[in-house]
Amino acid sequence: MPTFPGTQSRERATMLDDVDEPGTNGNPRVDALMSSKIGFIGLGLMGTAMAANLAADGRNVCAYVRRPERINELQALGVAATTRRPDLFDSDIIVTMLPDDAAVRNVFFGTFGISDSLRPGVIHLSMSTISTEASAEFLLEHERRGQGYVAAPVFGNPDAARARQLTVILAGNPAACERCRPVTDSLGQTLVIGTDPAQANLIKLLGNMMTATALEVLGEIVTVLRKRGQDPQQFVDIMTGTMFDSRVHKNYGSRLIAGSFKPGLTMPLALKDVRLALAEAELAGAPMPSVGVVRDRLITGIARGHGGLDWTALGMVASEEAGL
């Protein structure tokens, strides 16, 4: 697994040697990790796919949902589900995949928050896209209660989540990160980048801005080509086969051209990320004018009724602005 400066590379293959009995790995540490209870909060498109993969690996997953009708749906995917928050109180790790700072704060530290009912030593594995300010706040609150906090935001859409192709950016106390690695490694590629959780959140926000600005430029270029009577797919094929051979340009370029805007990251959630990134830039005293353009386009798209669409619908906004 990739590691970065400041982290210790570890050999994991030996942990799987000498299987002694059915249902065990022959290694007490691995067996303990497999038997650990994982609470999961945030069962949207991404969270559902992630929880289902963890359950498919034989892990003890208990998902909290607010609507009882979701219980059968999740059980069909092999995920035990509950509408009772106390069912998560004995978890060893609690994963959150929630939409924003306020949602995470409310679940753990709100009026009916669960943090004071969790046992010391539990780890909150925060996989949501949130601000660095909130991440720093959550770290202090959990430490005050003798609990762990690890930031692990992900790059990837629901399709990537189902295919275990997420990239997880992991940061926090090294021992806590190590305990979380079996969870994150089950979901895709794990990159350990530091000991401060906020570092992972900043990388996630800025990475999303690279995708957002790429979508805006692709939308503008596709619009120019269509208005000039040329095939935009030909352009995308040429560029992704030469200078821009990336998943973003390949996958999103074709979706944008096809008008396939089935939501992965909806426009309002993308706008939330853009605003958080601009706040980080302002804090750093580093303007991001291109991201400001994306913010305005997202506001326009939402105002025109496109809020339920994926952020690839930035291409639709570009076309509409050009009279198409």
Sine and cosine of phi, psi and omega as CSV:
sin_phi,cos_phi,sin_psi,cos_psi,sin_omega,cos_omega
0.00,0.00,0.60,-0.80,-0.02,-1.00
-0.90,0.44,0.61,-0.80,0.13,-0.99
-0.75,-0.67,0.26,-0.97,-0.04,-1.00
-0.77,-0.64,0.24,-0.97,0.00,-1.00
-0.79,0.62,0.66,-0.75,-0.01,-1.00
1.00,-0.07,-0.10,1.00,0.06,-1.00
-0.88,-0.47,0.38,-0.92,-0.03,-1.00
-0.98,-0.20,0.80,-0.59,0.04,-1.00
-0.96,0.28,0.71,-0.70,-0.04,-1.00
-0.80,-0.60,0.60,-0.80,0.04,-1.00
-1.00,0.00,0.88,-0.48,-0.05,-1.00
-0.98,-0.21,-0.24,0.97,-0.08,-1.00
-0.87,0.49,-0.59,0.81,-0.04,-1.00
-0.92,0.40,-0.35,0.94,-0.02,-1.00
-0.93,0.36,-0.27,0.96,-0.08,-1.00
-0.97,-0.25,0.12,0.99,-0.02,-1.00
-0.98,0.21,0.34,-0.94,0.19,-0.98
0.84,0.54,0.89,0.46,0.07,-1.00
-0.95,0.30,0.88,-0.47,-0.12,-0.99
-1.00,-0.10,-0.62,0.79,-0.08,-1.00
-0.65,-0.76,0.40,-0.92,0.07,-1.00
-0.85,0.53,0.67,-0.74,0.05,-1.00
0.99,0.13,0.05,1.00,0.06,-1.00
-0.77,-0.64,0.25,-0.97,0.07,-1.00
-0.98,-0.20,-0.02,1.00,-0.05,-1.00
0.98,0.22,0.07,1.00,-0.01,-1.00
-0.82,-0.58,0.91,-0.41,-0.09,-1.00
-0.82,0.57,-0.59,0.81,-0.03,-1.00
-0.92,0.40,-0.69,0.72,0.01,-1.00
-0.92,0.39,-0.66,0.75,0.01,-1.00
-0.87,0.49,-0.63,0.77,0.02,-1.00
-0.90,0.44,-0.65,0.76,0.02,-1.00
-0.91,0.42,-0.63,0.77,-0.02,-1.00
-0.93,0.36,-0.52,0.86,-0.04,-1.00
-1.00,0.02,-0.16,0.99,0.01,-1.00
-0.87,0.49,0.59,-0.81,0.02,-1.00
-1.00,0.05,0.78,-0.63,0.00,-1.00
-0.94,-0.35,0.92,-0.40,0.15,-0.99
-0.99,0.11,0.57,-0.82,-0.04,-1.00
-0.71,-0.70,0.82,-0.57,0.00,-1.00
-0.81,-0.59,0.84,-0.55,-0.03,-1.00
0.93,-0.38,0.96,0.27,-0.12,-0.99
-0.97,-0.25,0.83,0.56,0.17,-0.99
-0.99,0.16,-0.39,-0.92,-0.01,-1.00
-0.87,0.50,-0.72,0.70,-0.01,-1.00
-0.94,0.34,-0.78,0.63,-0.07,-1.00
-0.88,0.48,-0.62,0.78,0.01,-1.00
-0.88,0.47,-0.71,0.70,0.01,-1.00
-0.89,0.45,-0.65,0.76,-0.02,-1.00
-0.93,0.38,-0.71,0.70,0.01,-1.00
-0.90,0.44,-0.62,0.78,0.01,-1.00
-0.90,0.44,-0.63,0.78,0.02,-1.00
-0.93,0.37,-0.63,0.77,0.05,-1.00
-0.90,0.44,-0.67,0.74,0.02,-1.00
-0.91,0.42,-0.61,0.79,0.01,-1.00
-0.90,0.44,-0.42,0.91,0.05,-1.00
-0.99,0.16,0.02,1.00,0.01,-1.00
1.00,0.03,0.22,0.98,-0.01,-1.00
-0.99,0.14,0.46,-0.89,-0.03,-1.00
-1.00,0.10,1.00,-0.06,-0.08,-1.00
-0.95,-0.32,0.74,-0.68,0.10,-0.99
-0.81,-0.59,0.91,-0.42,-0.09,-1.00
-0.98,-0.18,0.73,-0.69,0.06,-1.00
-1.00,-0.07,0.79,-0.62,0.06,-1.00
-0.76,-0.65,0.47,-0.88,0.00,-1.00
-1.00,0.04,-0.46,0.89,-0.08,-1.00
-0.97,-0.23,0.86,-0.51,-0.04,-1.00
-0.84,0.54,-0.51,0.86,-0.05,-1.00
-0.91,0.42,-0.25,0.97,0.01,-1.00
-0.99,0.13,-0.26,0.97,-0.08,-1.00
-0.88,0.48,-0.74,0.67,-0.01,-1.00
-0.90,0.44,-0.63,0.77,0.02,-1.00
-0.86,0.51,-0.70,0.71,-0.02,-1.00
-0.95,0.30,-0.61,0.80,0.05,-1.00
-0.88,0.47,-0.55,0.84,0.05,-1.00
-0.90,0.43,-0.40,0.92,0.04,-1.00
-1.00,-0.05,0.05,1.00,0.01,-1.00
1.00,0.02,0.17,0.99,-0.05,-1.00
-0.97,-0.23,0.86,-0.52,0.11,-0.99
-0.94,0.35,0.72,-0.70,-0.06,-1.00
-0.74,-0.67,0.43,-0.90,-0.03,-1.00
-0.54,-0.84,0.44,-0.90,0.13,-0.99
-0.98,-0.20,0.07,1.00,-0.04,-1.00
-0.96,-0.27,0.90,-0.43,0.03,-1.00
-0.86,0.51,-0.59,0.80,0.01,-1.00
-0.85,0.53,-0.37,0.93,0.03,-1.00
-0.91,0.41,-0.22,0.98,0.02,-1.00
-0.99,-0.15,-0.09,1.00,-0.16,-0.99
-0.91,0.42,-0.42,0.91,-0.01,-1.00
-0.99,-0.12,0.30,0.95,0.00,-1.00
-0.94,0.35,0.47,-0.88,0.11,-0.99
-1.00,-0.02,-0.57,0.82,0.07,-1.00
-0.70,-0.71,0.71,-0.71,0.11,-0.99
-0.88,-0.47,0.88,-0.48,0.01,-1.00
-1.00,-0.04,0.73,-0.69,0.15,-0.99
-0.89,-0.46,0.71,-0.71,0.09,-1.00
-0.73,-0.69,0.93,0.36,-0.15,-0.99
-0.95,-0.32,0.29,-0.96,-0.19,-0.98
-0.96,0.27,-0.47,0.89,-0.10,-0.99
-0.33,-0.94,0.03,-1.00,-0.02,-1.00
-0.82,0.57,-0.74,0.67,-0.10,-0.99
-0.88,0.47,-0.63,0.78,-0.02,-1.00
-0.91,0.42,-0.68,0.73,0.02,-1.00
-0.91,0.41,-0.71,0.71,-0.01,-1.00
-0.87,0.50,-0.68,0.73,-0.03,-1.00
-0.90,0.43,-0.67,0.74,-0.03,-1.00
-0.90,0.45,-0.65,0.76,-0.09,-1.00
-1.00,-0.09,-0.63,0.78,-0.19,-0.98
-0.82,-0.57,0.12,0.99,0.02,-1.00
-0.97,0.23,-0.16,-0.99,-0.05,-1.00
-0.83,0.56,-0.65,0.76,0.03,-1.00
-0.93,-0.37,0.50,0.86,-0.03,-1.00
-0.90,0.44,0.41,-0.91,-0.12,-0.99
-0.99,-0.11,-0.17,0.99,-0.17,-0.98
-0.85,0.52,-0.64,0.77,-0.05,-1.00
-0.96,0.27,-0.18,0.98,0.01,-1.00
-0.98,-0.17,-0.10,1.00,0.00,-1.00
-1.00,0.09,0.48,-0.88,-0.03,-1.00
-0.99,0.17,0.44,-0.90,0.09,-1.00
-0.86,0.52,0.61,-0.79,0.02,-1.00
0.99,-0.11,-0.28,0.96,0.07,-1.00
-0.89,0.45,0.52,-0.85,0.01,-1.00
-0.91,-0.41,0.78,-0.63,0.16,-0.99
-1.00,0.01,0.93,-0.36,0.03,-1.00
-0.99,-0.13,0.99,-0.14,-0.12,-0.99
-1.00,0.00,0.95,-0.30,-0.05,-1.00
-0.97,-0.25,0.13,0.99,0.00,-1.00
-0.98,0.22,0.35,-0.94,0.12,-0.99
-1.00,-0.03,0.97,-0.22,-0.08,-1.00
-0.74,-0.67,0.09,-1.00,-0.02,-1.00
-0.97,0.24,0.37,-0.93,0.07,-1.00
-0.92,0.38,-0.54,0.84,0.02,-1.00
-0.89,0.46,-0.71,0.70,0.02,-1.00
-0.91,0.41,-0.64,0.77,-0.01,-1.00
-0.87,0.48,-0.68,0.73,0.03,-1.00
-0.90,0.43,-0.63,0.78,0.03,-1.00
-0.90,0.44,-0.71,0.70,-0.04,-1.00
-0.91,0.41,-0.61,0.79,0.04,-1.00
-0.85,0.53,-0.75,0.66,-0.03,-1.00
-0.90,0.43,-0.66,0.75,-0.02,-1.00
-0.90,0.43,-0.67,0.74,0.01,-1.00
-0.94,0.35,-0.66,0.75,0.01,-1.00
-0.88,0.47,-0.60,0.80,0.01,-1.00
-0.88,0.47,-0.42,0.91,-0.02,-1.00
-0.98,-0.19,0.11,0.99,-0.01,-1.00
0.96,0.26,0.41,0.91,-0.02,-1.00
-0.93,-0.37,0.32,-0.95,0.02,-1.00
-0.99,-0.13,0.42,-0.91,0.05,-1.00
-0.63,-0.78,0.83,-0.56,0.02,-1.00
-0.78,-0.63,0.76,-0.65,0.08,-1.00
-1.00,-0.01,0.72,-0.69,-0.02,-1.00
-0.54,-0.84,0.83,0.55,0.04,-1.00
-0.90,0.44,0.40,-0.92,-0.13,-0.99
-0.85,-0.53,0.51,-0.86,0.21,-0.98
-0.97,-0.24,0.77,-0.64,0.00,-1.00
0.64,-0.77,0.38,-0.92,-0.01,-1.00
-0.97,-0.25,0.00,-1.00,-0.03,-1.00
-0.84,0.54,-0.57,0.82,0.05,-1.00
-0.89,0.45,-0.68,0.73,0.03,-1.00
-0.91,0.41,-0.59,0.81,0.03,-1.00
-0.89,0.45,-0.71,0.71,0.01,-1.00
-0.89,0.45,-0.57,0.82,-0.04,-1.00
-1.00,0.04,0.10,0.99,-0.05,-1.00
0.85,0.53,0.67,0.74,-0.02,-1.00
-0.90,-0.44,0.41,0.91,0.06,-1.00
-0.96,0.27,0.46,-0.89,0.19,-0.98
-0.95,-0.30,0.87,-0.49,-0.07,-1.00
-0.97,-0.23,0.83,-0.55,0.02,-1.00
-0.99,-0.14,0.94,-0.33,-0.19,-0.98
-0.95,-0.32,0.74,-0.67,0.06,-1.00
-0.49,-0.87,0.62,-0.79,0.00,-1.00
0.41,-0.91,-0.17,-0.99,0.06,-1.00
-0.81,0.59,0.77,-0.63,-0.10,-1.00
-0.82,0.57,-0.66,0.75,0.00,-1.00
-0.92,0.40,-0.63,0.78,0.03,-1.00
-0.93,0.38,-0.65,0.76,0.05,-1.00
-0.87,0.49,-0.66,0.75,0.00,-1.00
-0.89,0.47,-0.63,0.77,0.04,-1.00
-0.91,0.42,-0.49,0.87,-0.05,-1.00
-1.00,0.05,-0.24,0.97,-0.09,-1.00
-0.85,0.53,-0.66,0.75,0.04,-1.00
-0.86,0.51,-0.50,0.87,0.05,-1.00
-0.96,0.29,-0.80,0.60,-0.07,-1.00
-0.93,0.38,-0.58,0.82,0.01,-1.00
-0.91,0.41,-0.42,0.91,0.05,-1.00
-0.95,0.31,-0.30,0.96,-0.12,-0.99
-0.98,-0.20,-0.17,0.99,-0.01,-1.00
0.44,-0.90,-0.66,-0.75,-0.02,-1.00
-0.99,-0.11,0.75,-0.66,0.02,-1.00
-0.96,-0.28,0.77,-0.64,0.10,-0.99
-0.88,-0.47,0.92,-0.40,0.03,-1.00
-1.00,0.03,0.87,-0.49,-0.18,-0.98
-0.89,-0.46,-0.08,1.00,0.00,-1.00
0.24,-0.97,-0.04,-1.00,-0.05,-1.00
-0.98,-0.21,-0.18,0.98,0.03,-1.00
-0.99,-0.14,0.91,-0.42,-0.04,-1.00
-0.81,0.59,-0.57,0.82,-0.04,-1.00
-0.88,0.48,-0.43,0.90,0.04,-1.00
-0.87,0.50,-0.66,0.75,0.00,-1.00
-0.92,0.40,-0.64,0.77,-0.01,-1.00
-0.91,0.41,-0.62,0.79,0.02,-1.00
-0.92,0.40,-0.68,0.74,0.04,-1.00
-0.88,0.48,-0.67,0.74,0.01,-1.00
-0.88,0.47,-0.74,0.67,-0.02,-1.00
-0.89,0.46,-0.71,0.70,-0.03,-1.00
-0.94,0.33,-0.56,0.83,0.09,-1.00
-0.89,0.45,-0.65,0.76,0.05,-1.00
-0.89,0.46,-0.51,0.86,0.03,-1.00
-0.94,0.33,-0.52,0.86,0.09,-1.00
-0.90,0.44,-0.66,0.75,0.04,-1.00
-0.93,0.38,-0.69,0.73,-0.05,-1.00
-0.88,0.48,-0.71,0.70,-0.01,-1.00
-0.94,0.35,-0.54,0.84,0.07,-1.00
-0.90,0.44,-0.67,0.75,0.03,-1.00
-0.90,0.44,-0.65,0.76,0.02,-1.00
-0.89,0.47,-0.73,0.68,-0.01,-1.00
-0.91,0.42,-0.68,0.73,0.04,-1.00
-0.86,0.51,-0.69,0.73,0.02,-1.00
-0.88,0.48,-0.66,0.75,0.01,-1.00
-0.91,0.41,-0.68,0.73,-0.03,-1.00
-0.92,0.38,-0.69,0.73,0.04,-1.00
-0.85,0.52,-0.64,0.77,0.01,-1.00
-0.90,0.43,-0.69,0.72,0.04,-1.00
-0.86,0.51,-0.73,0.68,-0.03,-1.00
-0.89,0.46,-0.68,0.74,0.00,-1.00
-0.90,0.43,-0.63,0.78,0.00,-1.00
-0.95,0.31,-0.39,0.92,0.07,-1.00
-1.00,-0.06,0.05,1.00,0.08,-1.00
0.98,0.19,0.36,0.93,0.02,-1.00
-0.95,-0.32,0.33,-0.94,-0.07,-1.00
-0.99,0.15,0.92,-0.39,-0.01,-1.00
-0.92,0.38,-0.48,0.88,0.01,-1.00
-0.91,0.42,-0.59,0.80,0.06,-1.00
-0.86,0.51,-0.69,0.73,0.02,-1.00
-0.88,0.47,-0.74,0.67,-0.02,-1.00
-0.88,0.47,-0.66,0.75,0.01,-1.00
-0.89,0.46,-0.66,0.75,0.02,-1.00
-0.90,0.44,-0.75,0.67,-0.09,-1.00
-0.94,0.33,-0.63,0.78,0.01,-1.00
-0.97,0.25,-0.27,0.96,0.07,-1.00
-1.00,-0.01,-0.07,1.00,-0.03,-1.00
-0.77,-0.63,-1.00,-0.01,-0.18,-0.98
-1.00,0.10,-0.37,0.93,-0.11,-0.99
-0.82,-0.57,0.85,0.53,-0.05,-1.00
-1.00,0.08,0.94,0.33,-0.02,-1.00
-0.80,-0.60,0.36,-0.93,0.03,-1.00
-0.89,0.46,-0.60,0.80,-0.02,-1.00
-0.88,0.48,-0.78,0.63,-0.05,-1.00
-0.94,0.35,-0.61,0.79,0.00,-1.00
-0.94,0.35,-0.82,0.57,-0.10,-1.00
-0.94,0.34,-0.78,0.63,-0.05,-1.00
-0.96,0.30,-0.53,0.85,0.02,-1.00
-0.87,0.49,-0.73,0.68,0.00,-1.00
-0.92,0.39,-0.63,0.78,0.03,-1.00
-0.91,0.42,-0.66,0.75,-0.01,-1.00
-0.89,0.46,-0.70,0.72,0.00,-1.00
-0.90,0.43,-0.64,0.77,-0.04,-1.00
-0.97,0.24,-0.16,0.99,-0.06,-1.00
0.94,0.34,0.53,0.85,0.00,-1.00
-1.00,-0.08,0.99,-0.15,-0.11,-0.99
-0.91,-0.42,0.46,0.89,0.07,-1.00
-0.83,0.55,0.78,-0.63,-0.19,-0.98
-0.93,0.37,0.74,-0.67,0.28,-0.96
-0.92,-0.40,-0.91,0.41,0.16,-0.99
-0.94,-0.34,0.94,-0.35,-0.05,-1.00
-0.95,0.30,0.32,-0.95,-0.04,-1.00
-0.84,0.55,-0.70,0.72,0.02,-1.00
-0.88,0.47,-0.62,0.79,0.03,-1.00
-0.94,0.34,-0.60,0.80,0.08,-1.00
-0.89,0.45,-0.64,0.77,0.03,-1.00
-0.89,0.45,-0.62,0.78,0.08,-1.00
-0.85,0.52,-0.71,0.71,0.00,-1.00
-0.90,0.44,-0.66,0.75,0.00,-1.00
-0.88,0.48,-0.70,0.71,0.00,-1.00
-0.90,0.43,-0.63,0.78,0.05,-1.00
-0.90,0.43,-0.66,0.75,0.00,-1.00
-0.91,0.41,-0.65,0.76,0.03,-1.00
-0.91,0.42,-0.57,0.82,0.06,-1.00
-0.91,0.42,-0.64,0.77,0.05,-1.00
-0.90,0.43,-0.65,0.76,0.01,-1.00
-0.91,0.42,-0.65,0.76,0.03,-1.00
-0.90,0.44,-0.65,0.76,0.04,-1.00
-0.87,0.50,-0.60,0.80,-0.01,-1.00
-0.99,0.15,-0.18,0.98,-0.08,-1.00
0.93,0.36,0.57,0.82,-0.06,-1.00
-0.79,-0.62,0.99,-0.16,-0.04,-1.00
-0.86,0.51,0.55,-0.84,0.09,-1.00
-0.78,-0.63,0.96,0.27,-0.10,-1.00
-0.88,0.47,-0.56,0.83,0.00,-1.00
-0.91,0.42,-0.57,0.82,0.03,-1.00
-0.94,0.33,-0.53,0.85,0.09,-1.00
-0.88,0.48,-0.59,0.81,0.06,-1.00
-0.89,0.45,-0.70,0.71,0.01,-1.00
-0.88,0.47,-0.66,0.75,0.05,-1.00
-0.83,0.56,-0.74,0.67,-0.04,-1.00
-0.91,0.42,-0.62,0.79,0.03,-1.00
-0.91,0.42,-0.66,0.75,0.02,-1.00
-0.91,0.42,-0.67,0.74,0.05,-1.00
-0.87,0.50,-0.67,0.74,0.02,-1.00
-0.89,0.45,-0.72,0.69,-0.02,-1.00
-0.87,0.49,-0.68,0.73,0.02,-1.00
-0.90,0.43,-0.67,0.74,0.01,-1.00
-0.89,0.45,-0.46,0.89,0.01,-1.00
-1.00,0.03,0.10,0.99,0.07,-1.00
1.00,-0.04,0.26,0.96,-0.04,-1.00
-0.99,-0.13,0.24,0.97,-0.11,-0.99
-0.88,0.48,-0.39,0.92,0.00,-1.00
-1.00,0.07,0.01,1.00,-0.06,-1.00
-0.99,-0.11,0.29,-0.96,0.07,-1.00
-0.92,0.39,0.37,-0.93,-0.01,-1.00
-0.92,0.39,-0.17,0.99,0.16,-0.99
-0.90,0.44,-0.28,0.96,0.06,-1.00
-0.92,0.39,-0.03,1.00,0.23,-0.97
-0.82,0.57,-0.52,0.86,0.07,-1.00
-0.91,0.41,-0.59,0.80,0.05,-1.00
-0.91,0.42,-0.66,0.75,0.02,-1.00
-0.88,0.47,-0.67,0.74,0.03,-1.00
-0.88,0.48,-0.65,0.76,0.02,-1.00
-0.92,0.40,-0.68,0.73,0.01,-1.00
-0.89,0.46,-0.64,0.77,0.01,-1.00
-0.90,0.44,-0.43,0.90,0.02,-1.00
-1.00,-0.07,0.08,1.00,0.06,-1.00
1.00,0.06,0.24,0.97,0.02,-1.00
-1.00,-0.02,0.00,0.00,0.00,0.00
